[in-house]
Amino acid sequence: MSWKALYYHDHAQQTKTETWQTLQDREQIQLSFCAGKIKVVVATVAFGMGVDAQGVRGVVHMTLPRSLEEYVQQVIC
């Protein structure tokens, strides 16, 4: 089984070695994910804000949220 995976980055902490994504790139990734064309997105918290997608089976956090409130905002749909 293979899944297409893309990354989504909001550039808040961009380094000089990272490839910049345009707003159109990020919008296309979000639309493709919500339409079910992409199964895996590696993203910053910014991706999840405003995503209204059914069928999300899991979210993996690299680090814990800084507060309980932040955690609730990230996991409640």
JOBELTA-V245993 format. One record per residue. N is the residue number from 1. D_CENTER is the distance of its C-alpha to the mean C-alpha in Angstrom with 2 decimals. Layout:
# JOBELTA-V245993
N;D_CENTER + N;D_CENTER
This chain:
# JOBELTA-V245993
1;21.83 + 2;19.22 + 3;15.67 + 4;14.05 + 5;10.87 + 6;9.16 + 7;7.25 + 8;5.57 + 9;7.66 + 10;9.36 + 11;12.61 + 12;13.78 + 13;15.12 + 14;15.59 + 15;18.39 + 16;21.03 + 17;20.23 + 18;16.65 + 19;16.39 + 20;15.46 + 21;13.24 + 22;14.91 + 23;13.82 + 24;14.85 + 25;12.73 + 26;9.47 + 27;11.12 + 28;12.18 + 29;8.96 + 30;7.82 + 31;11.46 + 32;11.78 + 33;9.19 + 34;11.00 + 35;14.22 + 36;13.82 + 37;14.37 + 38;11.43 + 39;11.27 + 40;8.83 + 41;5.51 + 42;5.68 + 43;3.54 + 44;5.49 + 45;6.32 + 46;6.61 + 47;3.58 + 48;5.29 + 49;8.47 + 50;10.34 + 51;8.62 + 52;11.83 + 53;11.63 + 54;14.41 + 55;14.65 + 56;11.56 + 57;13.58 + 58;11.84 + 59;9.42 + 60;10.52 + 61;10.79 + 62;12.29 + 63;14.35 + 64;15.59 + 65;14.89 + 66;17.89 + 67;19.41 + 68;19.81 + 69;18.90 + 70;15.50 + 71;14.96 + 72;16.23 + 73;13.99 + 74;10.87 + 75;12.56 + 76;14.79 + 77;14.00
